[in-house]
Amino acid sequence: MGIQFDAINLSTAMVGEHGISKGERKRAAAVAQQALKGFHRLVDSGEIGFPHLPFRNQTVAAIKRYAAEVKGSYDTVCLIGIGGSALGAWALDCALRGPHPVQGAFSTSFPRLVVLDNVDPSFVMGALASMQPKKTLVVVAAKSGATAETGSVFLIVKQWLEAALGRKAASRIVAVTSENRGDLIVLAKQEGYRTFFLDENVGGRFSVLSPIGLVPAALAGLDIAKLVKGAAEMTALCWKESLDENIALRAALDHFLVWTLRGKTIQVAFPYSNRLWGMAFWFRQLWAESLGKKTDRNNADVYFGQTPVAALGTTDQHSQVQLYMEGPNDKVFTFWGVEKFSDSGKIPKSKTGLDAFDYLGGQTLAKLLNAERKATTAALTATGRPNCTFLLERVDAAHVGAFLQLMMFETAFLGEMLNINAFNQEGVELGKKYTFGLMGRKGWEKLAGEYAAYEGKQKKASE
Ligand code: PA5
């Protein structure tokens, strides 16, 4: 598998007291093995299901069949979802077809992916104005089948589609949701939408390799078979005991140590690739929601969390690196590098006679990008800032599938090391419940009352 993890710049030998010593790492080896066993138990018991996703050949085949059936009938895939029901598909599309503003012209043979993951009316209405209903295929994705953002945008898009297509609109809608809960499945059955299901034991942010990510990916023309093949190969490595082979476990242990022993409470995910930029946003959700927890598994208050920040190299060298070099040493940097680019971006030879230009001529953008990544790691190391690097041989379906699976395993292992439940998200739920109350959803009146009390308190405090 062409993914390497280089953690030498997390060592005391490289970053002094902010790093991890050989002794500390050696003593913690048992922590890694316990985490591996603990997570294995969760998967074996059926509580957690994402490791099985790359092996669901029938699901992949069914999605591919559906994509082949509708191929050529649309130039836009409109995905309506939020959080784990949107970020994965967007990350896959950016990685495998190129960053959104510079993708090729869209057509029925190269459909674009429009992800409606917000309820900003200017965004949603602007998107509708840019799409043609007769050439749009709608994917509505919600595990709970009850998310206010997804439900509201879907009602608008549904009406827009029905106004143009009448009864045929239903044949242009695919619902991806839980089979046995939530109102989306009820509506889908009533209206006769095509449906794909998500297993109950796969959480939203761990669902990119389920139909939640695979349906929009396949409809956009991505090779989902290669994607899951790469993820399957990585899964096999993620169950190995050897830290040399199991990069996910090694990375989890290193991040655990630098976080808990050296107090690095912020992790900067720093891809040096616009194609991996979408994945940095997907990763932010994965890391933040999984590892930001009030209580541990023994119900003791722990208030754990490492704030994930997304930075893009080289762009953010010119906006963030001043802070990273000279500000508080409270961060660990995880660079995501790419060895081979699909096009190296040759810079033409130049004889301007000007120093700032002529040395660049005849070289490549790929070389410059990687030189800047290496230079930034060296500069951070020189000022005692712990950093590590994931290096992908290339950004293709197999490597992307493997890297996604690696990060999900790493997150799960780190949850075990911290003794927290990385798979729930109570903190997200309260805001969702207040929204139901505020928007007048039946059965949520108590939450509306609680919100009114909060406003009353605010009023009093401002007197
Ligand atoms: O990881 C999670 O479970 C959440 O962040 C969800 O993905 C997000 O809240 C969207 O939920 P749903 O798919 O039910 O609309």
Residues whose N, C-alpha, C, O or C-beta is under 5 A from the ligand:
A	BS01	PA5	I82 G83 G84 S85 A141 A142 K143 S144 G145 T147 G203 G204 R205
